Amino acid sequence: MFLRRIGLLSPLIFFTIQPLSAAGKEGVSPSPYNLFELAGLPVTNAMVTSWIISLLIILVVQMMVGKPKLVPTKGQAVIEGLVVGVKDLVEPIVGKKMVGPTFWLLGGLFTFILIHNWSGLLPGVGTFGIYDESGKLIYWQRPGNADLNMTLALAIVVQICWLYFVLRYAGIKALIYDWFGNKADKKEVGLFMFILLTPIFIGVGLIEVISAAFRTVSLSFRLYGNVFGGENLLDGMTNLIPVLPYLIPVPFYFLEILIGLVQALVFTLLTAVYIGLICNHEGGDHAH
């Protein structure tokens, strides 16, 4: 394995340019590395990567669109295609009335998560850093979504926005009815059966409340697990056969591109479903 080290702080701490996996036999660390502190708060390698990628997204979109024109340029056409594609994807779920108010969240989530999922495939991510006193490489870049703190923050944002949209556009009565209301038709089932079904719907409502409370956990762990698992997969394939470190992982890079896209879609569509279940009243009774 070719390593080029330049002494930086001491004989035990080095700057490294490492073309192979930074994790080596130990595998990818499940938690990010603290690089430094800012105003007393730790700054991790996942945070640094997230800041860089987020800044690049803003700059690239600004450069591609510039000043919007009636006849779009190639760059503007690409961004408009992305916007229209996401809009057409979520509109049947949240409804025509809600697609406008929610698109900033859903479109932003899809773009942000997709690019961050793919950030681990960029050259240099997970390979540049310094060696600590124990000989472990503290690399400076780590995919943001391979950090549970990032995915948990995204899930919390989704939960807060979901509550806002429900209370703002459906109302507290619609929320309570959707969870605890008796959905049976009194004319079809009769008054006696309607009364018997009421406690069942209340019990189902309690399950719905628990389910809604655990959305933060399910959303964050699903995204984190897939991205972190992908990092470990690439690390393992890179170190599987030392004489072919650049050839073996190539098929898995394409697999990670697909997984990154799927996970961005899953996170975005689940968010749209949570909102649409209560706020989308088009086409009859939304509860059905």
N, C-alpha and C positions, 0 to 999 in steps of 0.2 A: 504494500500500500504506500502510495506516494504521499508524503506529508512535507509541507514547507513551513517551518516554524521560525519565528523571529522573536527573540527574547524581548519582553516588554516590561514587566514589573520586577520579576525576580527569576532565578533559575527554575522555579517551580510553576511560574505563571507565564503562558505564552500566547501570542497571537497566532492564529492558524488559518491557513487556506487549505481546506480539506475537500477534495473532490468526491470522496465517498461519504457514507453516512456518518453523521456526528455521534450518533448514539452507540454504534458498534455493538459489541456482544451484550451490553447491558440493556439494550432496547431504548425506546423513547420514554423519557420521564413522564409519568402521568400528570405531573404538575409543572407549571412554568418556572423558570429561574428568575430570581430577583436580580436585576442589573444594577439599580441605584435607587435612591430615594428622592422624591420631589415633594417639597413642603411636608416632609415627614411621612409621606405615603410611598410604599414600594412601587417601583416601575418594573414590570416583568418583560421578558422577551416577547411574549404574546401581545402585550400592550404596544410595544414598539412596532411590531409588524402590523397591528391593527391601525395604528396611526398612519403609518406609511401607506398602506393599501387604501385607506379612506381618503387620504390626501390625493393619491394618484387617481382615484375614481372621480373626485371633484375636478381635478385638472384635465383629465382626459375628456370628460363630458363637456367641460367648458370649451376645450380646444375643438372638439368635433362639432359642437353646435354653434358656438360663437353667438352672433346676433341672429336669432331665428328669421328665416326668409320664407316668403310665400312659396317659392320654388326651392325646395330643400336641397342643400348640398349633400354630398355622399355621406359625410359624417352625421349631419342632421337626420338623414334618412335612416341610418342605422339606429340612432337613438329613438327616433319615432317608431321604428319597427319593434324595438324592445318594449316601448311603452304600450303600443297597440296590442302586442302579443300578450303581455301580462294582463292588460285590461280585458281582452276577450276571454282570457282564461278564468278570471275571477268573477266576471260579471254575472254568469249564470248562478254562481254560488251566493253572492251577497245581494244580487238584485240590481236592476238598473238605477233604482233610487239611491242605493248605498255605494255604488261603485265610485262615484265622485268623491264623497267624503272619506272613503277608506283607501283610495288608491295610493295616496302618499305613503301610507303605512305598508300596504301590501307590495307595491312596486319597490319601495325602499328596502324592505326585508329581502325580497327575492334577489335584487342586485347586490346588496351588501353581503348576504350569506353566500351567494354563488361565487363572487370574486374571492372572498375570504376562504372558502372551501378549496379553491384552486391555488391559493397563495402558497401552499406547501409544495407545489410542483415547480415554483419559480427557482431558477439557479441562485444559489447562495443562501436560501432559507434552510436553517439547520446545519450550516457548515462553517460559518464564521463565528469566532468567539475567542475566549481566553480559557486557559487551563487553570483550575484552582490548585490549592496545595495538595489535594488528594489525587491529582492527575485527571480529574473529570473535566470534560469540555463544557464550559458554560457558554452555549451559543446564543447569539444576539437576536436571532429571528426564529419565531415559532408561529405556525398558523393560528390566527386568533380563535377559530372555532375548535382548535385542539386544546383549548383552555376552558374548563368548566365554568369559570367566572364569566367568560364572555357569553357562552350559551345561556347561562342562568340569567344574565342581564337582559339578553334578548327576550327570553321567556317572560320575565317580569314586565318588560315594556309591552309585550303582547297582552298580558293579563290586565294591565292598567288601561290600555287603549280599548280592549274588549269591553271593560266595564263602562268606560266613557261612552262608547258608541251605543251600547245597549240602553243606558240611562238617558242619553241625549236623543236618540232617534226611535226607541221603542217605549221606554218608560219603565218605571219600577213595577207597575201593574202587569205589563206584558211579561216581565221577567218572572214574577211570582206565579203567574198563570202558566207560563211555559214549564216551570219546574213542578209546581204543586197542583195546578188546576186539573179538574176532572174533564178529560177530553172526550168522554163518551157522549153519544147523542141520547138525550133523555127520551126522545120520542121512539127511538129504535130499541133501546134496551129496557125501557120502563123505569118508573121512579124507584122501585125497590132495588133493582140491580144497580141503578145509578148511585144510590146511597151506599151500597156495599162496595162499589168500586172506588169511592172517595178515599178511604184509608190506603188503598193500594197505590193510588196515584200520589198520595202524600209520601208514602215510603219510597216510591220511585224518585220523587223530588229530592229526598234526602240523599239518595245515591247520586243524583245529578249534582248536588251541591259538593259532595266529596270529589266527584269526578272533575268538576270545574276547579276545585282547589288544587288538585294534583296535576293540572295541565302544565303548570310551571315546571314540575319535576319531569314529566314525560317529554315535553318539548326540549328541555335543556339536555337531558341525558341521551335522548335519541340522536340529536345533532352532534353532541360531544363524542359519543361512543363511536359513531361512524367515521368522523374525521380523525379522531385519535387512533382508531383501529387502522385506518388507511395509512397513517404515518408509520405505525408499527409494521404494517405489511411491506411498505416500501423499504423500510430499514432492514427488515429481515431478508428480503430478496436481494438487496444491495450487498449484504455481507454473506450471502449463501455460498457463493463461489468466488473467492477473492480474485481469481484470474480473469473473471468476466464481470467486473462490478458495474460496467456501463450497459451491458447487453441484457442481463437477466431481468432488471426491473422495468424494461421498456413496455411490455404488454400490460403491466400493472399500472403504469402511468395513464394509459387509455382507460383502464377500469376506474381509476380514481377520478378522471374527468367525468365519467358517467355518474359515479356515485355522488360527486359534488353537485352535479345538476339535479339529480333525483332528490337529494336531501334538501336543497334549496326549494324545490317545488313542494315537497312534503311539508316543510315548515310553513311556507306561504299559504298553501291550500288548507292546511289545518286551521290556520288563523282565520282564513276566509270562512271556513265552515262554522267555526265558533261564533263568528259575527252573524253569518247568514241564518243560522238556526233560529235566532230570535228576531233579528232585524229585517229579514227578507219575508215580507208578507205578500209577495206577488204570487199569483197562480193559486189562490185559495188559502186554506188554513195552513200556515207555515209549520204547525206542529205535526201535520201529517206528512 
